[in-house]
Amino acid sequence: MIDLYYAPTPNGWKISIMLEELGLPYTVKPVNIRAGEQFAPEFLAISPNNRIPAIVDHEPGPGMTRTKETP
Ligand SMILES: N[C@@H](CCC(=O)N[C@@H](CS)C(=O)NCC(=O)O)C(=O)O
């Protein structure tokens, strides 16, 4: 299952559109960037550049590696 760390911005929408188009199951994890939740240590461990969207795939396929986006 994929967790989508999301806020309702165009950058958040585009990944939810992608997941819907792929038909992949996912759970939305809201991040209130107006309240500064993107700076919480728990979120920075997932998205070190403090930006949504971010996804965590708890069941990555064989040979998959973690990638991080540069700002
Ligand atoms: N390159 C990223 C940019 C993501 C991005 O800028 N996200 C903004 C919201 S639209 C964000 O998380 N801002 C929080 C912050 O900068 O503290 C993408 O295209 O998804």
PDB file of the backbone (N, CA, C, O) and the ligand in Angstrom, with CONECT records:
HET    LIG  A 101      20
ATOM      1  N   MET A   1       0.846  -1.193   0.000  1.00  0.00           N
ATOM      2  CA  MET A   1       0.000   0.000   0.000  1.00  0.00           C
ATOM      3  C   MET A   1       0.882   1.244   0.000  1.00  0.00           C
ATOM      4  O   MET A   1       1.950   1.278   0.612  1.00  0.00           O
ATOM      5  N   ILE A   2       0.408   2.249  -0.695  1.00  0.00           N
ATOM      6  CA  ILE A   2       1.135   3.511  -0.794  1.00  0.00           C
ATOM      7  C   ILE A   2       0.492   4.540   0.130  1.00  0.00           C
ATOM      8  O   ILE A   2      -0.732   4.652   0.191  1.00  0.00           O
ATOM      9  N   ASP A   3       1.311   5.275   0.835  1.00  0.00           N
ATOM     10  CA  ASP A   3       0.858   6.441   1.582  1.00  0.00           C
ATOM     11  C   ASP A   3       1.216   7.681   0.760  1.00  0.00           C
ATOM     12  O   ASP A   3       2.363   7.852   0.345  1.00  0.00           O
ATOM     13  N   LEU A   4       0.232   8.532   0.534  1.00  0.00           N
ATOM     14  CA  LEU A   4       0.452   9.794  -0.180  1.00  0.00           C
ATOM     15  C   LEU A   4       0.366  10.933   0.816  1.00  0.00           C
ATOM     16  O   LEU A   4      -0.696  11.197   1.380  1.00  0.00           O
ATOM     17  N   TYR A   5       1.460  11.592   1.025  1.00  0.00           N
ATOM     18  CA  TYR A   5       1.498  12.778   1.897  1.00  0.00           C
ATOM     19  C   TYR A   5       1.118  13.970   1.027  1.00  0.00           C
ATOM     20  O   TYR A   5       1.803  14.311   0.062  1.00  0.00           O
ATOM     21  N   TYR A   6       0.021  14.582   1.396  1.00  0.00           N
ATOM     22  CA  TYR A   6      -0.721  15.432   0.453  1.00  0.00           C
ATOM     23  C   TYR A   6      -1.163  16.743   1.096  1.00  0.00           C
ATOM     24  O   TYR A   6      -1.481  16.797   2.284  1.00  0.00           O
ATOM     25  N   ALA A   7      -1.175  17.779   0.296  1.00  0.00           N
ATOM     26  CA  ALA A   7      -1.882  19.024   0.617  1.00  0.00           C
ATOM     27  C   ALA A   7      -2.598  19.445  -0.661  1.00  0.00           C
ATOM     28  O   ALA A   7      -2.136  19.131  -1.758  1.00  0.00           O
ATOM     29  N   PRO A   8      -3.721  20.151  -0.536  1.00  0.00           N
ATOM     30  CA  PRO A   8      -4.516  20.499  -1.716  1.00  0.00           C
ATOM     31  C   PRO A   8      -3.920  21.662  -2.500  1.00  0.00           C
ATOM     32  O   PRO A   8      -4.432  22.781  -2.477  1.00  0.00           O
ATOM     33  N   THR A   9      -2.835  21.369  -3.187  1.00  0.00           N
ATOM     34  CA  THR A   9      -2.184  22.328  -4.081  1.00  0.00           C
ATOM     35  C   THR A   9      -2.006  21.625  -5.427  1.00  0.00           C
ATOM     36  O   THR A   9      -2.150  20.405  -5.502  1.00  0.00           O
ATOM     37  N   PRO A  10      -1.697  22.364  -6.485  1.00  0.00           N
ATOM     38  CA  PRO A  10      -1.480  21.691  -7.782  1.00  0.00           C
ATOM     39  C   PRO A  10      -0.417  20.595  -7.715  1.00  0.00           C
ATOM     40  O   PRO A  10      -0.567  19.556  -8.359  1.00  0.00           O
ATOM     41  N   ASN A  11       0.652  20.808  -6.951  1.00  0.00           N
ATOM     42  CA  ASN A  11       1.666  19.751  -6.827  1.00  0.00           C
ATOM     43  C   ASN A  11       1.111  18.526  -6.108  1.00  0.00           C
ATOM     44  O   ASN A  11       1.494  17.397  -6.416  1.00  0.00           O
ATOM     45  N   GLY A  12       0.216  18.744  -5.155  1.00  0.00           N
ATOM     46  CA  GLY A  12      -0.434  17.608  -4.502  1.00  0.00           C
ATOM     47  C   GLY A  12      -1.412  16.918  -5.446  1.00  0.00           C
ATOM     48  O   GLY A  12      -1.470  15.690  -5.505  1.00  0.00           O
ATOM     49  N   TRP A  13      -2.172  17.713  -6.176  1.00  0.00           N
ATOM     50  CA  TRP A  13      -3.174  17.125  -7.093  1.00  0.00           C
ATOM     51  C   TRP A  13      -2.505  16.234  -8.133  1.00  0.00           C
ATOM     52  O   TRP A  13      -3.019  15.161  -8.448  1.00  0.00           O
ATOM     53  N   LYS A  14      -1.364  16.665  -8.671  1.00  0.00           N
ATOM     54  CA  LYS A  14      -0.828  15.923  -9.821  1.00  0.00           C
ATOM     55  C   LYS A  14      -0.466  14.496  -9.453  1.00  0.00           C
ATOM     56  O   LYS A  14      -0.611  13.591 -10.276  1.00  0.00           O
ATOM     57  N   ILE A  15       0.004  14.277  -8.229  1.00  0.00           N
ATOM     58  CA  ILE A  15       0.359  12.903  -7.840  1.00  0.00           C
ATOM     59  C   ILE A  15      -0.896  12.086  -7.536  1.00  0.00           C
ATOM     60  O   ILE A  15      -0.941  10.889  -7.819  1.00  0.00           O
ATOM     61  N   SER A  16      -1.910  12.725  -6.963  1.00  0.00           N
ATOM     62  CA  SER A  16      -3.144  11.961  -6.742  1.00  0.00           C
ATOM     63  C   SER A  16      -3.784  11.606  -8.079  1.00  0.00           C
ATOM     64  O   SER A  16      -4.378  10.536  -8.209  1.00  0.00           O
ATOM     65  N   ILE A  17      -3.675  12.480  -9.071  1.00  0.00           N
ATOM     66  CA  ILE A  17      -4.173  12.154 -10.418  1.00  0.00           C
ATOM     67  C   ILE A  17      -3.405  10.967 -10.985  1.00  0.00           C
ATOM     68  O   ILE A  17      -3.999  10.058 -11.564  1.00  0.00           O
ATOM     69  N   MET A  18      -2.071  10.976 -10.817  1.00  0.00           N
ATOM     70  CA  MET A  18      -1.258   9.862 -11.320  1.00  0.00           C
ATOM     71  C   MET A  18      -1.675   8.543 -10.676  1.00  0.00           C
ATOM     72  O   MET A  18      -1.855   7.540 -11.366  1.00  0.00           O
ATOM     73  N   LEU A  19      -1.828   8.549  -9.343  1.00  0.00           N
ATOM     74  CA  LEU A  19      -2.188   7.310  -8.649  1.00  0.00           C
ATOM     75  C   LEU A  19      -3.568   6.829  -9.085  1.00  0.00           C
ATOM     76  O   LEU A  19      -3.782   5.627  -9.242  1.00  0.00           O
ATOM     77  N   GLU A  20      -4.503   7.754  -9.282  1.00  0.00           N
ATOM     78  CA  GLU A  20      -5.837   7.370  -9.766  1.00  0.00           C
ATOM     79  C   GLU A  20      -5.749   6.788 -11.170  1.00  0.00           C
ATOM     80  O   GLU A  20      -6.387   5.777 -11.464  1.00  0.00           O
ATOM     81  N   GLU A  21      -4.963   7.416 -12.036  1.00  0.00           N
ATOM     82  CA  GLU A  21      -4.836   6.920 -13.406  1.00  0.00           C
ATOM     83  C   GLU A  21      -4.208   5.529 -13.438  1.00  0.00           C
ATOM     84  O   GLU A  21      -4.573   4.698 -14.270  1.00  0.00           O
ATOM     85  N   LEU A  22      -3.261   5.276 -12.528  1.00  0.00           N
ATOM     86  CA  LEU A  22      -2.613   3.961 -12.460  1.00  0.00           C
ATOM     87  C   LEU A  22      -3.493   2.922 -11.774  1.00  0.00           C
ATOM     88  O   LEU A  22      -3.245   1.721 -11.877  1.00  0.00           O
ATOM     89  N   GLY A  23      -4.515   3.390 -11.078  1.00  0.00           N
ATOM     90  CA  GLY A  23      -5.389   2.458 -10.366  1.00  0.00           C
ATOM     91  C   GLY A  23      -4.748   1.831  -9.153  1.00  0.00           C
ATOM     92  O   GLY A  23      -5.146   0.747  -8.726  1.00  0.00           O
ATOM     93  N   LEU A  24      -3.752   2.504  -8.590  1.00  0.00           N
ATOM     94  CA  LEU A  24      -3.072   1.958  -7.425  1.00  0.00           C
ATOM     95  C   LEU A  24      -3.804   2.364  -6.149  1.00  0.00           C
ATOM     96  O   LEU A  24      -4.249   3.504  -6.019  1.00  0.00           O
ATOM     97  N   PRO A  25      -3.928   1.427  -5.209  1.00  0.00           N
ATOM     98  CA  PRO A  25      -4.538   1.795  -3.931  1.00  0.00           C
ATOM     99  C   PRO A  25      -3.566   2.652  -3.116  1.00  0.00           C
ATOM    100  O   PRO A  25      -2.357   2.421  -3.111  1.00  0.00           O
ATOM    101  N   TYR A  26      -4.123   3.632  -2.440  1.00  0.00           N
ATOM    102  CA  TYR A  26      -3.278   4.498  -1.627  1.00  0.00           C
ATOM    103  C   TYR A  26      -4.096   5.114  -0.508  1.00  0.00           C
ATOM    104  O   TYR A  26      -5.324   5.184  -0.565  1.00  0.00           O
ATOM    105  N   THR A  27      -3.380   5.555   0.504  1.00  0.00           N
ATOM    106  CA  THR A  27      -3.995   6.226   1.644  1.00  0.00           C
ATOM    107  C   THR A  27      -3.495   7.659   1.673  1.00  0.00           C
ATOM    108  O   THR A  27      -2.290   7.905   1.617  1.00  0.00           O
ATOM    109  N   VAL A  28      -4.422   8.600   1.761  1.00  0.00           N
ATOM    110  CA  VAL A  28      -4.032  10.012   1.836  1.00  0.00           C
ATOM    111  C   VAL A  28      -3.652  10.364   3.269  1.00  0.00           C
ATOM    112  O   VAL A  28      -4.401  10.114   4.213  1.00  0.00           O
ATOM    113  N   LYS A  29      -2.472  10.948   3.400  1.00  0.00           N
ATOM    114  CA  LYS A  29      -2.000  11.438   4.696  1.00  0.00           C
ATOM    115  C   LYS A  29      -1.897  12.961   4.584  1.00  0.00           C
ATOM    116  O   LYS A  29      -0.907  13.470   4.058  1.00  0.00           O
ATOM    117  N   PRO A  30      -2.890  13.687   5.062  1.00  0.00           N
ATOM    118  CA  PRO A  30      -2.867  15.142   4.915  1.00  0.00           C
ATOM    119  C   PRO A  30      -1.690  15.785   5.655  1.00  0.00           C
ATOM    120  O   PRO A  30      -1.352  15.399   6.774  1.00  0.00           O
ATOM    121  N   VAL A  31      -1.090  16.757   5.009  1.00  0.00           N
ATOM    122  CA  VAL A  31      -0.023  17.560   5.628  1.00  0.00           C
ATOM    123  C   VAL A  31      -0.461  19.017   5.522  1.00  0.00           C
ATOM    124  O   VAL A  31      -0.588  19.547   4.418  1.00  0.00           O
ATOM    125  N   ASN A  32      -0.687  19.654   6.642  1.00  0.00           N
ATOM    126  CA  ASN A  32      -1.132  21.053   6.630  1.00  0.00           C
ATOM    127  C   ASN A  32       0.096  21.956   6.529  1.00  0.00           C
ATOM    128  O   ASN A  32       0.713  22.314   7.532  1.00  0.00           O
ATOM    129  N   ILE A  33       0.432  22.316   5.283  1.00  0.00           N
ATOM    130  CA  ILE A  33       1.645  23.115   5.090  1.00  0.00           C
ATOM    131  C   ILE A  33       1.451  24.549   5.562  1.00  0.00           C
ATOM    132  O   ILE A  33       2.431  25.252   5.811  1.00  0.00           O
ATOM    133  N   ARG A  34       0.204  24.997   5.691  1.00  0.00           N
ATOM    134  CA  ARG A  34      -0.041  26.342   6.237  1.00  0.00           C
ATOM    135  C   ARG A  34       0.234  26.396   7.726  1.00  0.00           C
ATOM    136  O   ARG A  34       0.550  27.452   8.274  1.00  0.00           O
ATOM    137  N   ALA A  35       0.110  25.236   8.382  1.00  0.00           N
ATOM    138  CA  ALA A  35       0.371  25.169   9.825  1.00  0.00           C
ATOM    139  C   ALA A  35       1.800  24.728  10.114  1.00  0.00           C
ATOM    140  O   ALA A  35       2.189  24.608  11.275  1.00  0.00           O
ATOM    141  N   GLY A  36       2.589  24.484   9.060  1.00  0.00           N
ATOM    142  CA  GLY A  36       3.990  24.117   9.267  1.00  0.00           C
ATOM    143  C   GLY A  36       4.227  22.647   9.539  1.00  0.00           C
ATOM    144  O   GLY A  36       5.300  22.265  10.006  1.00  0.00           O
ATOM    145  N   GLU A  37       3.231  21.814   9.249  1.00  0.00           N
ATOM    146  CA  GLU A  37       3.419  20.385   9.536  1.00  0.00           C
ATOM    147  C   GLU A  37       4.515  19.752   8.694  1.00  0.00           C
ATOM    148  O   GLU A  37       5.012  18.679   9.033  1.00  0.00           O
ATOM    149  N   GLN A  38       4.899  20.407   7.593  1.00  0.00           N
ATOM    150  CA  GLN A  38       5.960  19.841   6.742  1.00  0.00           C
ATOM    151  C   GLN A  38       7.331  19.904   7.415  1.00  0.00           C
ATOM    152  O   GLN A  38       8.292  19.303   6.936  1.00  0.00           O
ATOM    153  N   PHE A  39       7.415  20.633   8.525  1.00  0.00           N
ATOM    154  CA  PHE A  39       8.691  20.728   9.250  1.00  0.00           C
ATOM    155  C   PHE A  39       8.757  19.784  10.444  1.00  0.00           C
ATOM    156  O   PHE A  39       9.746  19.781  11.177  1.00  0.00           O
ATOM    157  N   ALA A  40       7.727  18.994  10.642  1.00  0.00           N
ATOM    158  CA  ALA A  40       7.742  18.021  11.747  1.00  0.00           C
ATOM    159  C   ALA A  40       8.809  16.958  11.458  1.00  0.00           C
ATOM    160  O   ALA A  40       8.941  16.511  10.319  1.00  0.00           O
ATOM    161  N   PRO A  41       9.565  16.554  12.475  1.00  0.00           N
ATOM    162  CA  PRO A  41      10.625  15.557  12.249  1.00  0.00           C
ATOM    163  C   PRO A  41      10.117  14.281  11.573  1.00  0.00           C
ATOM    164  O   PRO A  41      10.826  13.678  10.768  1.00  0.00           O
ATOM    165  N   GLU A  42       8.886  13.872  11.901  1.00  0.00           N
ATOM    166  CA  GLU A  42       8.341  12.641  11.302  1.00  0.00           C
ATOM    167  C   GLU A  42       8.168  12.806   9.791  1.00  0.00           C
ATOM    168  O   GLU A  42       8.386  11.870   9.022  1.00  0.00           O
ATOM    169  N   PHE A  43       7.771  14.020   9.379  1.00  0.00           N
ATOM    170  CA  PHE A  43       7.594  14.245   7.943  1.00  0.00           C
ATOM    171  C   PHE A  43       8.943  14.469   7.264  1.00  0.00           C
ATOM    172  O   PHE A  43       9.143  14.019   6.136  1.00  0.00           O
ATOM    173  N   LEU A  44       9.856  15.145   7.921  1.00  0.00           N
ATOM    174  CA  LEU A  44      11.179  15.366   7.323  1.00  0.00           C
ATOM    175  C   LEU A  44      11.921  14.053   7.102  1.00  0.00           C
ATOM    176  O   LEU A  44      12.771  13.968   6.216  1.00  0.00           O
ATOM    177  N   ALA A  45      11.612  13.029   7.896  1.00  0.00           N
ATOM    178  CA  ALA A  45      12.235  11.718   7.688  1.00  0.00           C
ATOM    179  C   ALA A  45      11.765  11.105   6.367  1.00  0.00           C
ATOM    180  O   ALA A  45      12.449  10.264   5.785  1.00  0.00           O
ATOM    181  N   ILE A  46      10.591  11.535   5.905  1.00  0.00           N
ATOM    182  CA  ILE A  46      10.029  11.036   4.640  1.00  0.00           C
ATOM    183  C   ILE A  46      10.400  11.956   3.490  1.00  0.00           C
ATOM    184  O   ILE A  46      10.738  11.496   2.400  1.00  0.00           O
ATOM    185  N   SER A  47      10.334  13.247   3.735  1.00  0.00           N
ATOM    186  CA  SER A  47      10.572  14.247   2.702  1.00  0.00           C
ATOM    187  C   SER A  47      11.570  15.267   3.234  1.00  0.00           C
ATOM    188  O   SER A  47      11.172  16.304   3.766  1.00  0.00           O
ATOM    189  N   PRO A  48      12.864  14.984   3.096  1.00  0.00           N
ATOM    190  CA  PRO A  48      13.879  15.851   3.718  1.00  0.00           C
ATOM    191  C   PRO A  48      13.872  17.290   3.227  1.00  0.00           C
ATOM    192  O   PRO A  48      14.409  18.168   3.901  1.00  0.00           O
ATOM    193  N   ASN A  49      13.274  17.553   2.066  1.00  0.00           N
ATOM    194  CA  ASN A  49      13.220  18.951   1.609  1.00  0.00           C
ATOM    195  C   ASN A  49      11.903  19.626   2.015  1.00  0.00           C
ATOM    196  O   ASN A  49      11.540  20.668   1.470  1.00  0.00           O
ATOM    197  N   ASN A  50      11.199  19.026   2.972  1.00  0.00           N
ATOM    198  CA  ASN A  50       9.972  19.574   3.586  1.00  0.00           C
ATOM    199  C   ASN A  50       8.881  19.938   2.583  1.00  0.00           C
ATOM    200  O   ASN A  50       8.170  20.928   2.754  1.00  0.00           O
ATOM    201  N   ARG A  51       8.760  19.127   1.539  1.00  0.00           N
ATOM    202  CA  ARG A  51       7.758  19.448   0.520  1.00  0.00           C
ATOM    203  C   ARG A  51       6.829  18.269   0.268  1.00  0.00           C
ATOM    204  O   ARG A  51       7.225  17.104   0.250  1.00  0.00           O
ATOM    205  N   ILE A  52       5.577  18.644   0.075  1.00  0.00           N
ATOM    206  CA  ILE A  52       4.635  17.672  -0.463  1.00  0.00           C
ATOM    207  C   ILE A  52       4.629  17.864  -1.970  1.00  0.00           C
ATOM    208  O   ILE A  52       5.015  18.937  -2.434  1.00  0.00           O
ATOM    209  N   PRO A  53       4.213  16.888  -2.754  1.00  0.00           N
ATOM    210  CA  PRO A  53       3.787  15.561  -2.337  1.00  0.00           C
ATOM    211  C   PRO A  53       4.966  14.640  -2.061  1.00  0.00           C
ATOM    212  O   PRO A  53       6.066  14.834  -2.580  1.00  0.00           O
ATOM    213  N   ALA A  54       4.711  13.636  -1.233  1.00  0.00           N
ATOM    214  CA  ALA A  54       5.687  12.571  -1.000  1.00  0.00           C
ATOM    215  C   ALA A  54       4.901  11.270  -0.905  1.00  0.00           C
ATOM    216  O   ALA A  54       3.778  11.241  -0.402  1.00  0.00           O
ATOM    217  N   ILE A  55       5.503  10.207  -1.391  1.00  0.00           N
ATOM    218  CA  ILE A  55       4.846   8.917  -1.252  1.00  0.00           C
ATOM    219  C   ILE A  55       5.780   7.936  -0.572  1.00  0.00           C
ATOM    220  O   ILE A  55       6.999   7.990  -0.735  1.00  0.00           O
ATOM    221  N   VAL A  56       5.181   7.042   0.191  1.00  0.00           N
ATOM    222  CA  VAL A  56       5.899   5.905   0.783  1.00  0.00           C
ATOM    223  C   VAL A  56       5.198   4.652   0.296  1.00  0.00           C
ATOM    224  O   VAL A  56       4.002   4.463   0.522  1.00  0.00           O
ATOM    225  N   ASP A  57       5.958   3.800  -0.374  1.00  0.00           N
ATOM    226  CA  ASP A  57       5.431   2.522  -0.851  1.00  0.00           C
ATOM    227  C   ASP A  57       5.884   1.457   0.140  1.00  0.00           C
ATOM    228  O   ASP A  57       7.073   1.157   0.246  1.00  0.00           O
ATOM    229  N   HIS A  58       4.928   0.893   0.858  1.00  0.00           N
ATOM    230  CA  HIS A  58       5.271  -0.096   1.880  1.00  0.00           C
ATOM    231  C   HIS A  58       5.523  -1.481   1.295  1.00  0.00           C
ATOM    232  O   HIS A  58       5.975  -2.388   1.993  1.00  0.00           O
ATOM    233  N   GLU A  59       5.227  -1.631   0.018  1.00  0.00           N
ATOM    234  CA  GLU A  59       5.448  -2.920  -0.638  1.00  0.00           C
ATOM    235  C   GLU A  59       6.123  -2.688  -1.991  1.00  0.00           C
ATOM    236  O   GLU A  59       5.544  -3.003  -3.031  1.00  0.00           O
ATOM    237  N   PRO A  60       7.348  -2.139  -1.989  1.00  0.00           N
ATOM    238  CA  PRO A  60       7.999  -1.872  -3.269  1.00  0.00           C
ATOM    239  C   PRO A  60       8.333  -3.182  -3.988  1.00  0.00           C
ATOM    240  O   PRO A  60       8.580  -4.209  -3.357  1.00  0.00           O
ATOM    241  N   GLY A  61       8.333  -3.122  -5.301  1.00  0.00           N
ATOM    242  CA  GLY A  61       8.640  -4.308  -6.087  1.00  0.00           C
ATOM    243  C   GLY A  61      10.095  -4.698  -5.965  1.00  0.00           C
ATOM    244  O   GLY A  61      10.911  -3.918  -5.475  1.00  0.00           O
ATOM    245  N   PRO A  62      10.433  -5.917  -6.413  1.00  0.00           N
ATOM    246  CA  PRO A  62      11.821  -6.371  -6.347  1.00  0.00           C
ATOM    247  C   PRO A  62      12.737  -5.440  -7.134  1.00  0.00           C
ATOM    248  O   PRO A  62      12.405  -5.005  -8.236  1.00  0.00           O
ATOM    249  N   GLY A  63      13.884  -5.146  -6.553  1.00  0.00           N
ATOM    250  CA  GLY A  63      14.856  -4.311  -7.244  1.00  0.00           C
ATOM    251  C   GLY A  63      14.577  -2.826  -7.146  1.00  0.00           C
ATOM    252  O   GLY A  63      15.355  -2.016  -7.650  1.00  0.00           O
ATOM    253  N   MET A  64      13.479  -2.455  -6.505  1.00  0.00           N
ATOM    254  CA  MET A  64      13.170  -1.033  -6.388  1.00  0.00           C
ATOM    255  C   MET A  64      14.084  -0.407  -5.346  1.00  0.00           C
ATOM    256  O   MET A  64      14.409  -1.023  -4.331  1.00  0.00           O
ATOM    257  N   THR A  65      14.484   0.810  -5.611  1.00  0.00           N
ATOM    258  CA  THR A  65      15.295   1.538  -4.648  1.00  0.00           C
ATOM    259  C   THR A  65      14.597   2.847  -4.320  1.00  0.00           C
ATOM    260  O   THR A  65      13.772   3.341  -5.088  1.00  0.00           O
ATOM    261  N   ARG A  66      14.940   3.386  -3.187  1.00  0.00           N
ATOM    262  CA  ARG A  66      14.353   4.653  -2.781  1.00  0.00           C
ATOM    263  C   ARG A  66      15.024   5.786  -3.542  1.00  0.00           C
ATOM    264  O   ARG A  66      16.247   5.820  -3.676  1.00  0.00           O
ATOM    265  N   THR A  67      14.230   6.695  -4.027  1.00  0.00           N
ATOM    266  CA  THR A  67      14.777   7.877  -4.686  1.00  0.00           C
ATOM    267  C   THR A  67      14.265   9.106  -3.965  1.00  0.00           C
ATOM    268  O   THR A  67      13.187   9.100  -3.371  1.00  0.00           O
ATOM    269  N   LYS A  68      15.044  10.137  -4.028  1.00  0.00           N
ATOM    270  CA  LYS A  68      14.648  11.418  -3.442  1.00  0.00           C
ATOM    271  C   LYS A  68      14.741  12.484  -4.507  1.00  0.00           C
ATOM    272  O   LYS A  68      15.671  12.517  -5.313  1.00  0.00           O
ATOM    273  N   GLU A  69      13.768  13.338  -4.486  1.00  0.00           N
ATOM    274  CA  GLU A  69      13.742  14.434  -5.445  1.00  0.00           C
ATOM    275  C   GLU A  69      14.602  15.581  -4.936  1.00  0.00           C
ATOM    276  O   GLU A  69      14.669  15.849  -3.736  1.00  0.00           O
ATOM    277  N   THR A  70      15.244  16.238  -5.860  1.00  0.00           N
ATOM    278  CA  THR A  70      15.941  17.461  -5.486  1.00  0.00           C
ATOM    279  C   THR A  70      14.952  18.617  -5.629  1.00  0.00           C
ATOM    280  O   THR A  70      14.051  18.549  -6.465  1.00  0.00           O
ATOM    281  N   PRO A  71      15.096  19.655  -4.848  1.00  0.00           N
ATOM    282  CA  PRO A  71      14.125  20.769  -4.904  1.00  0.00           C
ATOM    283  C   PRO A  71      14.081  21.427  -6.266  1.00  0.00           C
ATOM    284  O   PRO A  71      13.321  22.373  -6.471  1.00  0.00           O
TER     285      PRO A  71
HETATM  286  N1  LIG A 101       9.186  19.938  -7.253  1.00  0.00           N
HETATM  287  C1  LIG A 101       8.074  19.635  -6.358  1.00  0.00           C
HETATM  288  C2  LIG A 101       7.677  20.884  -5.621  1.00  0.00           C
HETATM  289  C3  LIG A 101       6.749  20.568  -4.498  1.00  0.00           C
HETATM  290  C4  LIG A 101       6.383  21.817  -3.736  1.00  0.00           C
HETATM  291  O1  LIG A 101       6.887  22.930  -4.020  1.00  0.00           O
HETATM  292  N2  LIG A 101       5.496  21.659  -2.768  1.00  0.00           N
HETATM  293  C5  LIG A 101       5.051  22.776  -1.961  1.00  0.00           C
HETATM  294  C6  LIG A 101       3.535  22.890  -1.987  1.00  0.00           C
HETATM  295  S1  LIG A 101       2.929  23.108  -3.641  1.00  0.00           S
HETATM  296  C7  LIG A 101       5.447  22.566  -0.516  1.00  0.00           C
HETATM  297  O2  LIG A 101       5.434  21.463  -0.033  1.00  0.00           O
HETATM  298  N3  LIG A 101       5.788  23.658   0.187  1.00  0.00           N
HETATM  299  C8  LIG A 101       6.087  23.576   1.569  1.00  0.00           C
HETATM  300  C9  LIG A 101       7.334  24.343   1.931  1.00  0.00           C
HETATM  301  O3  LIG A 101       8.059  24.762   1.003  1.00  0.00           O
HETATM  302  O4  LIG A 101       7.586  24.493   3.117  1.00  0.00           O
HETATM  303  C10 LIG A 101       6.930  19.094  -7.192  1.00  0.00           C
HETATM  304  O5  LIG A 101       6.844  19.454  -8.372  1.00  0.00           O
HETATM  305  O6  LIG A 101       6.131  18.320  -6.687  1.00  0.00           O
CONECT  286  287
CONECT  287  286  288  303
CONECT  288  287  289
CONECT  289  288  290
CONECT  290  289  291  292
CONECT  291  290
CONECT  292  290  293
CONECT  293  292  294  296
CONECT  294  293  295
CONECT  295  294
CONECT  296  293  297  298
CONECT  297  296
CONECT  298  296  299
CONECT  299  298  300
CONECT  300  299  301  302
CONECT  301  300
CONECT  302  300
CONECT  303  287  304  305
CONECT  304  303
CONECT  305  303
END
